[in-house]
Amino acid sequence: MKIAVLTLPLLNNYGGNLQAFAMMRLLKNLGHEPVFLNLQLTHSLEFWVKFIIKKYFLFFINKYKNPFFLNRKKCMKRFIDDFIIPQSKKICSENELLYFLKNSNFDACIVGSDQIFSSMGVLGFRDIYSLGFLSDNIIKLSYAASFGGDKYKGGNINFHSQNLKKFKAISVREKSGVKICKEIFGVGAKHVLDPTMMLEVSEYKSLFTDIKNSKTKGKIFVYILDKNKEKTDAIKKFVKDKNLEAYEINDGNSSQDTISIEEWLKNIYDADIIITDSFHGCVFSILFNKPFHAFVNKERGVDRFYSLFEMFDLNDRVVNDAKFSLNEIDYKKVDEILKKQKEYSKEFLISNLRIKNG
């Protein structure tokens, strides 16, 4: 089956790029022919007005710290170009998106993962993620779509409700997303795994097999997106108590010297301990069976953390009042849960990407 994959525009976010890679690889593993829709952020007057408001106004009230408009950095661009394939041509507007989809003979379109349901659109692409512009002959699905929290932040509820009711099936990344779908849009939804958790560890190891030197072997890997004094002081004390060195980076936008996605994965894989406030930092710690501790990142949405930890019985990994859990993670139990959840999530895709009599 030829499938269009529609998610957020890819820039310098490790988790965002890896979920797109995983979604494409997962569909290929299931025998399909996915094509990644290569959305590009526009630079219209509307874009710049909204950007200025978000960057310079909201920044100062601590609600917008990491602008996502930046061009792809070289190491990120290389990963996107080499591993998230095949891609469509660059799509810079809603009209270009509509034209491409109308002339490409897709059997299905999958929206997700990432926070595509947060407002159902992104700058330059209004209200696209409920797929109201697609023919009813095309199978419409969402896979692990996220609202980014426990509330819908967008508008046009009736419009999106009517569109979502035409989906063959809807799945979301957080447990709270099931409730939002039912109460706000009047549609049912399944709670499934983030696509990054659907691949085998060997598929990620193959990405960094050529990286010989490790920066985190025998160390603590600190991956903090939103720094503050509370986190910094707690981490310093933890590192001192463990008598280990720490290697710390930020995300691909804020770091002056951005490491590649392959290096980021290897840092998690080789580290003795991971400390993070990143959802995907937690995800890959779990996949690689690493001891980890998480600061719940309220500014970026707490539901995804608690939904993930509840699924795997890992609520004690949350750092509260600068207190780090002393418990060891029972990864035998975690891996058993992961196996069952992968089967459930895979069946969601298999059953809904099946053409009648085909």
Phi, psi and omega per residue, in radians:
M1 nan 2.360 3.119
K2 -1.548 2.110 -2.980
I3 -2.202 2.259 3.007
A4 -1.517 2.314 3.125
V5 -1.930 2.069 -3.052
L6 -2.090 2.011 3.100
T7 -2.391 -2.878 3.127
L8 -1.228 2.707 3.036
P9 -1.001 2.425 -3.079
L10 -1.562 2.250 3.110
L11 -2.302 -1.975 -2.973
N12 -2.010 0.535 -3.106
N13 -1.808 2.146 -3.093
Y14 -1.053 -0.885 -3.114
G15 -1.134 -0.726 -3.135
G16 -1.076 -0.733 3.132
N17 -1.251 -0.652 -3.119
L18 -1.264 -0.564 3.084
Q19 -1.184 -0.590 3.097
A20 -1.205 -0.753 3.073
F21 -1.009 -0.817 -3.079
A22 -1.161 -0.678 3.131
M23 -1.093 -0.778 3.117
M24 -1.129 -0.800 -3.126
R25 -1.127 -0.698 3.136
L26 -1.061 -0.804 -3.136
L27 -1.134 -0.667 3.077
K28 -1.118 -0.726 3.128
N29 -1.079 -0.484 3.128
L30 -1.523 0.053 3.049
G31 1.604 0.231 -3.113
H32 -1.708 3.046 3.131
E33 -2.075 1.457 -3.121
P34 -1.398 2.637 3.020
V35 -2.266 2.186 -3.117
F36 -1.452 2.216 3.137
L37 -1.451 1.949 -2.961
N38 -1.506 1.327 3.137
L39 -1.236 2.438 3.093
Q40 -2.102 2.294 3.108
L41 -1.090 2.361 -3.114
T42 -1.461 2.904 3.131
H43 -2.184 0.779 3.129
S44 -1.312 3.001 3.080
L45 -1.027 -0.728 3.121
E46 -1.036 -0.733 3.137
F47 -1.019 -0.876 -3.056
W48 -1.201 -0.619 3.084
V49 -1.081 -0.842 3.140
K50 -1.144 -0.651 3.135
F51 -1.109 -0.795 -3.126
I52 -1.073 -0.737 3.113
I53 -1.069 -0.816 -3.085
K54 -1.222 -0.733 -3.058
K55 -1.298 -0.786 -2.976
Y56 -1.718 -0.499 3.117
F57 -1.574 -1.024 -3.096
L58 -1.143 -0.463 3.106
F59 -1.007 -0.732 -3.041
F60 -1.333 -0.235 3.026
I61 -1.878 0.354 2.983
N62 1.047 0.617 3.076
K63 -2.048 -0.002 3.117
Y64 -2.640 1.770 -3.002
K65 -1.940 -0.451 -3.029
N66 -2.152 1.518 -3.113
P67 -1.030 2.386 -3.051
F68 -1.783 0.227 -3.049
F69 -1.468 -0.207 -2.983
L70 -1.031 2.613 3.062
N71 -1.158 2.717 3.119
R72 -1.098 2.292 3.046
K73 -1.301 2.750 -2.980
K74 -0.964 -0.803 -3.087
C75 -1.178 -0.555 3.095
M76 -1.281 -0.759 3.138
K77 -1.050 -0.722 -3.133
R78 -1.088 -0.775 3.128
F79 -1.086 -0.811 -3.134
I80 -1.050 -0.789 -3.095
D81 -1.230 -0.578 -3.053
D82 -1.527 -0.553 -2.946
F83 -2.080 -0.349 3.094
I84 -1.764 1.392 -3.011
I85 -2.397 2.703 -0.080
P86 -1.335 2.727 3.114
Q87 -2.028 2.712 2.979
S88 -1.294 3.031 2.950
K89 -1.112 2.959 3.098
K90 -1.115 2.303 3.137
I91 -2.044 2.016 -2.967
C92 -1.928 0.026 -3.131
S93 -2.744 2.900 3.093
E94 -1.088 -0.680 -3.138
N95 -1.122 -0.712 3.110
E96 -1.141 -0.663 3.106
L97 -1.100 -0.840 -3.132
L98 -1.069 -0.780 -3.131
Y99 -1.085 -0.768 -3.118
F100 -1.107 -0.794 -3.105
L101 -1.178 -0.624 3.139
K102 -1.189 -0.408 -3.041
N103 -1.974 0.361 -3.061
S104 -2.094 -0.045 3.043
N105 0.964 0.854 3.068
F106 -1.375 2.530 3.046
D107 -1.479 -0.488 -3.074
A108 -2.657 2.788 3.029
C109 -2.344 2.212 3.109
I110 -1.939 2.212 3.011
V111 -1.765 2.372 -3.134
G112 2.195 2.956 -0.029
S113 -1.513 -2.474 3.130
D114 1.314 -3.072 -2.964
Q115 -1.508 0.884 -3.083
I116 -1.262 -0.442 -3.127
F117 -1.551 -0.009 -3.108
S118 -0.954 -0.852 3.077
S119 -2.360 0.115 3.124
M120 1.204 0.165 3.119
G121 -2.799 -3.128 3.091
V122 -2.566 2.829 -3.084
L123 -0.905 2.195 -3.120
G124 1.595 -0.251 -3.127
F125 -2.381 1.404 -3.083
R126 -1.296 2.372 2.911
D127 0.934 0.629 -3.049
I128 -1.562 -0.420 -2.904
Y129 -1.407 -0.046 2.972
S130 -1.667 0.064 2.960
L131 1.008 0.621 -3.128
G132 -1.151 -0.303 -3.105
F133 -1.550 -0.096 -3.074
L134 -1.527 2.580 3.058
S135 -1.096 2.547 3.106
D136 -1.200 -0.184 3.112
N137 -1.353 -0.243 3.141
I138 -1.656 2.295 3.078
I139 -1.142 2.253 3.135
K140 -1.992 2.236 3.137
L141 -2.398 2.670 2.844
S142 -2.009 2.476 3.061
Y143 -2.182 2.047 3.083
A144 0.934 0.636 3.099
A145 -1.198 2.562 -3.085
S146 -2.132 2.506 3.010
F147 -1.579 -0.109 3.127
G148 1.293 0.130 -3.124
G149 3.002 -2.880 -3.089
D150 -1.698 0.235 3.117
K151 -2.423 2.652 3.014
Y152 -1.465 2.236 -3.009
K153 -1.752 -0.035 -3.067
G154 -1.757 -2.892 3.130
G155 -2.142 -2.787 3.092
N156 0.919 0.814 -3.045
I157 -1.073 -0.791 -3.125
N158 -1.085 -0.734 3.115
F159 -1.025 -0.859 -3.105
H160 -1.250 -0.579 3.096
S161 -1.056 -0.817 3.121
Q162 -1.095 -0.672 3.126
N163 -1.189 -0.793 -3.094
L164 -1.142 -0.488 3.111
K165 -1.204 -0.230 3.085
K166 -1.632 -0.050 3.063
F167 -1.205 2.510 3.041
K168 -1.172 -0.653 3.087
A169 -2.830 2.686 -3.133
I170 -2.216 2.324 3.010
S171 -2.301 2.618 -3.074
V172 -2.261 2.824 -3.049
R173 -1.521 -0.478 -3.113
E174 -2.009 2.605 3.125
K175 -1.015 -0.661 -3.129
S176 -1.131 -0.431 3.136
G177 -1.133 -0.533 3.094
V178 -1.092 -0.750 -3.140
K179 -1.163 -0.728 3.130
I180 -1.084 -0.783 -3.137
C181 -1.015 -0.751 -3.104
K182 -1.251 -0.849 -2.995
E183 -1.400 -0.581 -3.086
I184 -1.643 -0.723 -3.023
F185 -1.918 -0.139 3.100
G186 1.199 0.567 3.126
V187 -2.236 2.649 3.074
G188 -1.453 2.686 3.134
A189 -2.603 2.652 3.074
K190 -1.836 2.580 3.086
H191 -1.682 2.011 -3.068
V192 -2.191 3.022 3.129
L193 -1.294 2.562 2.920
D194 -0.976 2.482 -3.091
P195 -1.013 -0.481 3.125
T196 -1.092 -0.407 -3.117
M197 -1.562 0.000 -3.091
M198 -1.608 -0.216 -3.140
L199 -1.627 2.792 3.051
E200 -1.353 2.632 3.131
V201 -1.005 -0.606 -3.135
S202 -1.048 -0.514 3.137
E203 -1.231 -0.516 3.053
Y204 -1.419 -0.678 3.132
K205 -1.058 -0.577 3.139
S206 -1.127 -0.370 3.141
L207 -1.304 -0.519 -3.082
F208 -2.076 0.339 -3.110
T209 -1.114 -0.447 -3.121
D210 -1.515 -0.097 3.108
I211 -1.509 1.879 -3.032
K212 -1.522 -0.703 -3.075
N213 -1.526 2.311 -3.114
S214 -1.911 2.386 3.099
K215 -1.660 -0.102 -3.037
T216 -2.150 0.000 -3.132
K217 -1.052 2.132 -3.118
G218 1.306 0.247 -3.082
K219 -2.201 3.040 3.011
I220 -1.718 2.213 3.093
F221 -1.651 2.070 -3.126
V222 -1.877 1.996 3.128
Y223 -2.134 1.628 -3.071
I224 -2.010 2.163 -3.127
L225 -1.480 -0.718 -3.089
D226 -2.119 1.678 -3.112
K227 -1.321 2.598 2.910
N228 -2.696 2.997 -3.055
K229 -1.107 -0.677 -3.134
E230 -1.049 -0.837 3.130
K231 -1.128 -0.800 -3.086
T232 -1.054 -0.795 -3.125
D233 -1.144 -0.721 -3.138
A234 -1.135 -0.720 -3.141
I235 -1.163 -0.759 3.124
K236 -1.015 -0.760 3.129
K237 -1.140 -0.739 -3.141
F238 -1.095 -0.790 -3.139
V239 -1.077 -0.733 3.137
K240 -1.145 -0.752 3.140
D241 -1.116 -0.595 -3.135
K242 -1.425 -0.225 -3.123
N243 0.976 0.769 3.113
L244 -2.199 2.764 3.022
E245 -1.412 2.745 3.089
A246 -2.130 2.444 3.001
Y247 -2.028 2.150 -3.001
E248 -2.160 2.416 2.998
I249 -2.394 2.904 3.038
N250 -1.953 -2.870 -3.118
D251 -1.434 -3.138 -3.043
G252 -1.205 -0.293 3.097
N253 -1.525 -0.721 -2.992
S254 -1.526 -0.452 -3.106
S255 -1.231 2.352 3.067
Q256 -1.211 -0.673 -3.114
D257 -2.037 1.452 -3.049
T258 -1.206 2.289 3.051
I259 -1.532 2.828 -3.127
S260 -1.316 2.887 3.089
I261 -1.098 -0.670 3.113
E262 -1.101 -0.724 3.106
E263 -1.164 -0.684 3.114
W264 -1.042 -0.790 3.100
L265 -1.093 -0.766 -3.128
K266 -1.134 -0.623 3.092
N267 -1.040 -0.736 3.108
I268 -1.195 -0.762 -3.076
Y269 -1.102 -0.644 -3.051
D270 -1.590 -0.322 -3.029
A271 -1.175 2.647 3.028
D272 -1.310 -0.666 -3.115
I273 -2.537 2.552 3.064
I274 -2.054 2.380 2.987
I275 -2.132 2.204 -3.032
T276 -2.652 2.784 2.934
D277 -2.116 0.390 -3.105
S278 -1.833 2.346 3.089
F279 -1.023 -0.873 -3.115
H280 -1.291 -0.373 2.967
G281 -1.084 -0.702 3.073
C282 -1.190 -0.757 -3.111
V283 -0.995 -0.850 -3.086
F284 -1.323 -0.433 2.983
S285 -1.095 -0.734 3.112
I286 -1.158 -0.816 -3.120
L287 -1.055 -0.667 -3.102
F288 -1.591 0.127 3.099
N289 0.972 0.830 -3.094
K290 -1.815 2.524 2.960
P291 -1.108 2.293 -3.122
F292 -2.587 2.795 3.098
H293 -2.361 2.470 -3.019
A294 -2.223 2.265 2.884
F295 -1.529 2.121 3.136
V296 -1.218 2.135 -3.000
N297 -1.550 1.568 -3.057
K298 -1.112 -0.587 -3.093
E299 -1.191 -0.417 -3.113
R300 -1.887 0.064 3.097
G301 1.903 2.160 -3.074
V302 -1.602 -0.407 -3.019
D303 -1.060 -0.659 -3.107
R304 -1.127 -0.599 3.107
F305 -1.194 -0.935 -3.072
Y306 -1.149 -0.601 3.101
S307 -1.125 -0.763 3.120
L308 -1.120 -0.826 -3.075
F309 -1.212 -0.613 3.100
E310 -1.133 -0.707 -3.137
M311 -1.036 -0.689 -3.050
F312 -1.837 0.220 3.130
D313 0.950 0.887 -3.084
L314 -2.170 0.528 -3.100
N315 -1.089 -0.403 -3.139
D316 -1.287 -0.091 3.135
R317 -1.364 -0.196 3.140
V318 -1.300 2.276 3.085
V319 -1.453 2.020 3.117
N320 -2.051 2.267 3.122
D321 0.910 0.739 3.101
A322 1.099 0.325 3.124
K323 -1.783 2.161 3.130
F324 -1.722 2.399 -3.132
S325 -1.069 2.465 3.074
L326 -1.669 -0.080 -3.083
N327 -1.354 2.508 2.994
E328 -1.446 2.580 3.129
I329 -1.454 2.273 3.095
D330 -1.474 1.535 -3.050
Y331 -1.303 -0.282 3.015
K332 -1.134 -0.765 3.110
K333 -1.172 -0.762 3.140
V334 -1.049 -0.781 -3.109
D335 -1.166 -0.559 3.074
E336 -1.163 -0.726 3.093
I337 -1.128 -0.766 -3.138
L338 -1.042 -0.726 3.137
K339 -1.053 -0.781 -3.131
K340 -1.175 -0.725 -3.138
Q341 -1.176 -0.607 3.089
K342 -1.132 -0.725 3.119
E343 -1.100 -0.758 3.135
Y344 -1.115 -0.794 -3.099
S345 -1.206 -0.655 3.116
K346 -1.150 -0.700 3.129
E347 -1.115 -0.588 3.074
F348 -1.010 -0.793 -3.136
L349 -1.233 -0.806 -3.093
I350 -1.045 -0.829 -3.061
S351 -1.210 -0.529 -3.079
N352 -1.668 -0.101 3.040
L353 -1.898 0.660 -3.136
R354 -2.049 2.142 3.101
I355 -1.444 2.409 3.122
K356 -0.973 2.361 -3.130
N357 1.078 0.355 -3.121
G358 -2.298 nan nan
